[in-house]
Amino acid sequence: MSSIPDGGDVQLEFMTTGTVRIRPSMRSQPASKFGLFRRIRSLLDREWTEPLPVGVFLIRHPEGLFLMDTGQSPCCNNPGYLPRLAFFNGFLSQFTIEHHDGILEQLHERGIKATDLKAVILSHLHNDHAGGLEDLVAEAPNLPVYISREHWQAFGEHPVFASMEGATPNHWPQDWSPLVVDLHDTPLGPWKQSYPVTKDGRIQIVDTSGHVPGHISLVVYGNDGPGENKVTYFLPGDATYGLDLLDKEQPDGINDDPMRALQTLKTIKEYAKATDVVVLPSHDVNTPRLLAERVVYRP
């Protein structure tokens, strides 16, 4: 018997809010306890990756429309957009994004208003994942936004630290009060805790810390239409930048805790060994194909 919860159709759409080139050493390095050295190596790297997507997932669920992350802001390259403490952003990343690439504009193109959204789930507050939040909340002031307690305590309650770590608290919605998530003691695969976003349990939050404190990912139990075979999706956010890196168990080069990030990769692979799952990284050029073909990840 399938372990995927029953219910109406749950469908995913991958959108990209422009593209980004990053330093190869930022994309990945072998895991090491010496996080500072890994960051220095990224800063000294003079090469660039190919343009990578800046992904957002639109999840169509019987309870409503959900977004995982909000992508980058079309204003990110404007002078003065980044906090003054974001010393190294320009050394590490180059974004290409037009006005029509913003998440709000892309939703409007699909006939969706921000007020039509049931909720947003943020993997974390880095500017390329929370950059569209300002525009969404401006149109829908009561939009529920989920974020983990550990991450909110690390970034949300410490905006100076968040600014230095790649977030843009100067563009978070004014008087913003996100829905802070405490995971339940309900196991999901190898994870000891999880959190159901929907009543039917077909969208679940799990902890994938390491890239930043309290980073979260989604397990989505979906299908592509009536009568179709059910499929499980895993949306890792920045827990991994690509399936090639997940295979090699190489975390990104600039993260909060390299060894915790490594353990997260091992946990994802453990889940994939026991479950047929389509893993869809937000910054992988192959993600559109992996989603369209529903390619099951085989560790």
C-alpha positions as CSV (number, residue, x, y, z in Angstrom):
1,M,0.0,0.0,0.0
2,S,1.3,3.5,-0.8
3,S,2.4,5.6,2.1
4,I,1.4,8.8,0.2
5,P,-1.7,10.4,1.7
6,D,-4.8,10.3,-0.4
7,G,-6.6,13.4,-1.5
8,G,-7.2,15.7,-4.5
9,D,-4.6,16.7,-7.0
10,V,-1.4,18.3,-5.8
11,Q,0.7,19.8,-8.6
12,L,4.0,21.6,-8.7
13,E,5.3,24.3,-11.0
14,F,8.9,25.6,-11.0
15,M,9.4,29.3,-11.7
16,T,12.7,31.1,-11.8
17,T,13.1,34.7,-10.8
18,G,16.0,35.5,-13.1
19,T,19.4,33.7,-12.9
20,V,22.5,33.9,-10.8
21,R,26.2,33.2,-11.3
22,I,28.2,32.3,-8.3
23,R,31.7,31.3,-7.5
24,P,32.3,27.6,-8.0
25,S,33.8,27.4,-4.5
26,M,30.6,28.9,-3.2
27,R,28.5,26.3,-5.0
28,S,30.4,23.5,-3.3
29,Q,33.5,22.4,-1.4
30,P,34.4,19.2,0.4
31,A,32.9,19.2,4.0
32,S,35.3,20.5,6.6
33,K,35.1,21.7,10.2
34,F,37.0,24.8,9.2
35,G,34.1,27.0,8.0
36,L,36.1,30.2,7.9
37,F,38.7,28.7,5.6
38,R,35.9,27.5,3.3
39,R,34.5,31.1,3.1
40,I,37.9,32.6,2.4
41,R,38.4,30.1,-0.4
42,S,35.1,31.2,-1.9
43,L,36.0,34.9,-1.7
44,L,39.4,34.3,-3.4
45,D,37.8,32.3,-6.3
46,R,37.8,34.3,-9.5
47,E,35.7,31.9,-11.7
48,W,32.0,31.9,-12.2
49,T,29.5,29.2,-12.7
50,E,27.1,29.1,-15.6
51,P,23.8,31.0,-14.9
52,L,21.7,29.1,-12.4
53,P,18.0,29.4,-11.8
54,V,16.7,31.3,-8.8
55,G,13.8,28.9,-8.1
56,V,10.4,29.3,-6.6
57,F,7.8,26.5,-6.4
58,L,4.1,27.1,-6.9
59,I,2.2,24.2,-5.2
60,R,-1.4,23.7,-6.3
61,H,-3.2,21.9,-3.4
62,P,-6.9,21.2,-2.7
63,E,-6.6,23.7,0.2
64,G,-5.2,26.4,-2.0
65,L,-2.1,27.8,-3.6
66,F,1.2,27.7,-1.7
67,L,4.6,29.1,-2.6
68,M,7.9,27.7,-1.4
69,D,10.2,30.7,-1.3
70,T,9.7,34.0,-3.2
71,G,12.9,34.3,-5.2
72,Q,15.0,37.3,-5.9
73,S,13.7,40.9,-6.1
74,P,13.8,42.6,-9.5
75,C,15.3,45.6,-7.6
76,C,18.3,43.6,-6.3
77,N,20.8,45.3,-8.6
78,N,19.6,48.8,-7.8
79,P,22.1,51.0,-6.0
80,G,21.4,51.0,-2.3
81,Y,19.2,47.9,-2.4
82,L,21.5,45.7,-0.3
83,P,22.3,46.5,3.3
84,R,25.5,48.3,3.9
85,L,26.8,45.3,5.9
86,A,26.4,43.0,2.8
87,F,30.1,43.5,2.1
88,F,30.8,40.4,0.0
89,N,27.6,39.9,-2.1
90,G,29.0,41.4,-5.2
91,F,32.2,39.2,-5.0
92,L,30.2,36.0,-4.7
93,S,27.1,36.4,-6.9
94,Q,25.8,38.2,-10.0
95,F,22.1,38.3,-10.6
96,T,20.4,38.8,-13.9
97,I,16.7,39.7,-13.4
98,E,14.1,41.9,-15.1
99,H,11.0,43.4,-13.7
100,H,8.8,40.7,-15.3
101,D,10.9,38.0,-13.6
102,G,9.7,39.0,-10.1
103,I,7.5,36.5,-8.4
104,L,4.5,38.9,-8.1
105,E,4.6,39.7,-11.9
106,Q,4.9,36.0,-12.7
107,L,1.9,35.2,-10.5
108,H,-0.1,38.0,-12.2
109,E,0.8,36.5,-15.6
110,R,-0.9,33.3,-14.4
111,G,-4.0,35.1,-13.2
112,I,-3.0,34.8,-9.5
113,K,-3.0,37.6,-7.0
114,A,-1.0,37.5,-3.8
115,T,-4.3,37.5,-2.0
116,D,-5.1,34.2,-3.7
117,L,-2.2,32.4,-1.9
118,K,-2.9,30.2,1.0
119,A,0.6,30.7,2.4
120,V,4.3,31.1,1.7
121,I,6.9,28.7,3.2
122,L,10.4,30.2,3.4
123,S,13.3,27.7,3.4
124,H,15.3,30.6,4.8
125,L,15.8,34.4,4.6
126,H,18.7,34.8,2.1
127,N,17.8,37.5,-0.4
128,D,17.4,35.1,-3.3
129,H,14.7,33.2,-1.4
130,A,12.9,36.0,0.4
131,G,13.5,38.8,-2.1
132,G,9.9,38.7,-3.4
133,L,8.3,38.8,0.0
134,E,8.1,42.6,0.2
135,D,6.0,42.8,-3.0
136,L,3.8,39.8,-2.0
137,V,3.0,41.2,1.4
138,A,2.4,44.7,0.0
139,E,-0.4,43.2,-2.1
140,A,-1.6,40.7,0.6
141,P,-0.8,42.2,4.1
142,N,-2.3,39.2,5.9
143,L,-0.4,36.6,3.8
144,P,0.7,33.7,6.2
145,V,4.5,33.2,5.9
146,Y,6.0,30.1,7.5
147,I,9.6,30.1,8.9
148,S,11.3,27.8,11.4
149,R,11.8,29.0,14.9
150,E,15.5,28.3,14.9
151,H,16.0,30.4,11.7
152,W,13.8,33.3,12.9
153,Q,15.8,33.4,16.2
154,A,19.1,33.4,14.2
155,F,18.1,35.9,11.5
156,G,14.8,37.5,12.2
157,E,15.7,38.6,15.7
158,H,19.3,39.6,14.7
159,P,19.0,41.8,11.5
160,V,22.6,42.9,11.7
161,F,23.8,39.3,11.6
162,A,21.2,38.5,8.9
163,S,22.5,41.4,6.8
164,M,26.1,40.1,7.0
165,E,24.9,36.6,6.1
166,G,23.1,37.4,2.8
167,A,19.6,38.6,3.9
168,T,18.0,41.9,3.3
169,P,16.1,42.8,6.5
170,N,15.8,46.4,5.2
171,H,13.3,45.0,2.7
172,W,11.4,42.7,5.0
173,P,7.7,43.8,5.3
174,Q,7.2,46.4,8.0
175,D,5.9,45.1,11.3
176,W,6.2,41.6,9.9
177,S,5.1,38.7,12.1
178,P,5.8,35.4,10.4
179,L,4.2,32.1,11.4
180,V,7.1,30.6,13.4
181,V,7.2,26.8,13.1
182,D,8.0,24.4,15.9
183,L,8.4,21.0,14.4
184,H,6.2,18.2,15.8
185,D,7.6,15.0,17.2
186,T,6.2,13.1,14.2
187,P,8.8,11.1,12.3
188,L,8.9,11.4,8.5
189,G,11.4,8.9,7.0
190,P,14.8,9.5,8.7
191,W,13.7,12.8,10.2
192,K,12.5,12.6,13.8
193,Q,10.3,15.6,13.5
194,S,8.1,17.2,10.9
195,Y,5.3,19.8,10.5
196,P,2.2,19.4,8.4
197,V,1.4,22.6,6.4
198,T,-1.9,21.2,5.2
199,K,-4.6,19.3,7.0
200,D,-4.2,16.3,4.8
201,G,-0.4,16.1,5.5
202,R,0.5,16.3,1.8
203,I,2.9,19.3,2.4
204,Q,5.3,18.6,5.2
205,I,8.2,20.7,6.6
206,V,11.4,19.0,7.7
207,D,14.6,20.4,9.1
208,T,17.6,20.6,6.8
209,S,19.9,22.9,8.7
210,G,23.5,23.6,7.9
211,H,23.3,26.1,5.0
212,V,21.9,28.4,7.7
213,P,20.5,27.7,11.1
214,G,17.0,26.4,10.9
215,H,16.9,25.9,7.1
216,I,13.8,23.9,6.2
217,S,12.8,21.8,3.2
218,L,9.5,20.4,1.9
219,V,8.2,16.9,1.3
220,V,5.2,17.2,-1.1
221,Y,3.0,14.2,-1.9
222,G,1.6,15.0,-5.3
223,N,0.3,13.8,-8.6
224,D,-0.1,15.3,-12.0
225,G,-3.8,14.8,-12.5
226,P,-6.7,12.3,-12.0
227,G,-5.7,8.7,-12.3
228,E,-2.0,9.5,-12.5
229,N,0.5,7.6,-10.4
230,K,1.3,9.4,-7.1
231,V,4.7,10.9,-6.7
232,T,6.7,12.2,-3.8
233,Y,8.7,15.4,-4.3
234,F,11.5,16.8,-2.1
235,L,12.2,20.5,-2.3
236,P,15.5,21.0,-0.6
237,G,15.9,24.8,-1.0
238,D,19.6,25.5,-0.5
239,A,20.3,22.2,1.4
240,T,22.0,21.3,-1.9
241,Y,22.6,23.3,-5.0
242,G,22.4,20.3,-7.3
243,L,22.0,16.5,-7.5
244,D,25.6,16.2,-8.6
245,L,26.6,17.7,-5.2
246,L,24.1,15.6,-3.3
247,D,25.7,12.5,-4.9
248,K,29.2,13.6,-3.8
249,E,27.9,14.8,-0.4
250,Q,29.5,18.2,-0.9
251,P,27.8,21.1,0.9
252,D,27.9,24.7,-0.4
253,G,31.1,26.6,0.3
254,I,29.6,29.4,2.4
255,N,27.4,28.0,5.1
256,D,26.7,28.2,8.8
257,D,27.8,24.8,9.8
258,P,29.6,22.5,7.2
259,M,29.4,19.4,9.2
260,R,25.7,19.9,9.9
261,A,25.2,20.6,6.2
262,L,26.9,17.3,5.4
263,Q,24.7,15.4,7.8
264,T,21.6,17.0,6.1
265,L,22.9,15.7,2.7
266,K,23.3,12.2,4.2
267,T,19.8,12.3,5.6
268,I,18.3,13.4,2.3
269,K,20.0,10.4,0.6
270,E,18.8,8.1,3.3
271,Y,15.3,9.2,2.6
272,A,15.8,8.7,-1.1
273,K,17.1,5.2,-0.6
274,A,13.9,4.2,1.2
275,T,11.4,6.3,-0.9
276,D,10.9,6.9,-4.6
277,V,11.3,10.7,-4.5
278,V,11.9,13.4,-7.1
279,V,14.5,15.8,-5.6
280,L,14.2,19.4,-7.0
281,P,17.0,21.8,-6.0
282,S,16.2,25.5,-6.4
283,H,19.5,26.3,-8.1
284,D,19.9,23.3,-10.4
285,V,19.7,23.9,-14.2
286,N,18.2,20.4,-14.5
287,T,15.3,21.0,-12.2
288,P,12.7,21.9,-14.9
289,R,13.5,18.6,-16.7
290,L,13.5,16.6,-13.4
291,L,10.1,18.0,-12.6
292,A,8.6,17.6,-16.1
293,E,9.9,14.0,-16.4
294,R,9.4,13.2,-12.7
295,V,12.8,11.7,-12.4
296,V,13.3,9.7,-9.3
297,Y,16.6,10.3,-7.5
298,R,18.7,7.2,-7.0
299,P,21.6,7.7,-4.5
